[in-house]
């Protein structure tokens, strides 16, 4: 299995949007309800092509991430793996890549994860620590 992390192209917007809906609707709907027009507008506002990388496995779309860098940290804003490919180590490999890139820059990695999202266990396993929480999310960091 060859995992590649590469810059996203504009024509991959729809792939990213659909994967976001597929993986997040079960989390969003019970918390806030699901209004498709609102979700479309929210996704469009948050998706910044220059911050997105596509995860490919053996050349096929397997997921995507979106990171934002500032002087002190890299924030992992979005991280999605196609459900049929989850639990195969792809997410772990991508997270290790992001952590390695961030450490080379001498920065921390930040992530916010919805409390009901089982992905929190992935961040826990890699040493992320919760530094704040609100009603819906844990805010975590790895220094």
N, C-alpha and C positions, 0 to 999 in steps of 0.2 A: 504494500500500500504506500503510494507516494503522495505525501501531503505537501501542498504548495500554498503559500500565502502571497498574494499579489495585489497590486492596485486594482480597484474596481473601475469598470468602464460605465459610461452613461447608460448603455443598453442593458445593464444588469440591475437597474433600479427596480424593475418589476419583480425579479427574482428575490431581491432583498426584502421588498415590501411583503410579498406573499409569504416568505419564510417567517418574517416577523409576526404576521397575523397567525400563521399556523402554530408557532411556538408560544405566543404570548396571549392569545385570546382567552384561554382557560384561566389565566391569572388576572387579566384586566377586567373581564366581564363580571365576576363576582364582586370585585372591589368598586368599580365605577360604572358598570353597565357597558354596553357596546353600541355605540352610535357610529355607523360606518363612515359617514361624512366627517365626523370629528376625528376618527382614527386616521382617515386619509390625509386630512389637513395637518394633524399632529406629526404623522410620519414624514410628510413632505417638508415640514419645518425643521425637523431634527436631522434628517438625512443630508449629510454633507459629503459629496462624492470624494473630495480631496482627503477626507479622513477615513474612508472606507477601504478595506481590503477584503478580497474574496478568498475563501478557503476552498481549495480544489483538492479532490482526492482522485488520483489517477486521471487527471484532466477534467473531471466532472465537478460541477458545483456541489459543494458539501456544506457551505455556510458562509458567514461573513462576520467581520468585526468592524467597529468604528472606534477609533481612539482620537483623543485630543491632547495635545502636548502644550505645557506651559513651562516656565522656567524651573519649577520644582517637581513637577509630576507629569505622569501620563495617565489620563483617565480613560478607562475602558467603558465607553458609553453603551455599546451594543456588542453582543456576542451570541451568535446563533448557529447551531448545527442542525442540519436536516434530521428530523426525528428518526428516520430509518438508519441513520449512521451514528446515532448517539451511543454511548457506552462502548466505544471501540478505541478509545484513547486519542481520538482526533482533537477534542477540546483540550485535553491535558497537554498534548503536543503544542497546540497553538498558544495556550496560556504560557507554557514554558518559553516559547519564542518571544512573546511580548515581555515577559519578565526579564529575559536575557537582554533584549534590546534596551529596556528601560534601565537596567543596572549599568549597562555600558555608558549610558548618559548620566549616571549618578543621580537618578531620580527615583521617586516613589511611584508605585502603581496604585491608583484609586479605582474603586468600583462601587456602585450602588446596586443592591440586589433586593428584589421584592421578598418579603419574609416568607411567603408560601412557595418560593421557587427553590426546587431541590438543587439548583446550581450552586447555592451557598456552600454546600459540602465540598464542591470543587475548590472554591476559594479557601475554605478552612484547611483543606489538605495541603495547600501550597503556602500556608503560613500567613494568609491575610488575617488581619485582626479588625474587629468592629471598633470604630472610634466614635460612632454616633448612630442613633437610630431614631426613626419617627414612627408614626402609626403603621406605615406600609413597608418601609425599607430599612435595611441595614446598610450603613456606609462603612466601607472597609478599605484598609490600606495595607500595603506591603512595602516596607522600607528596605 
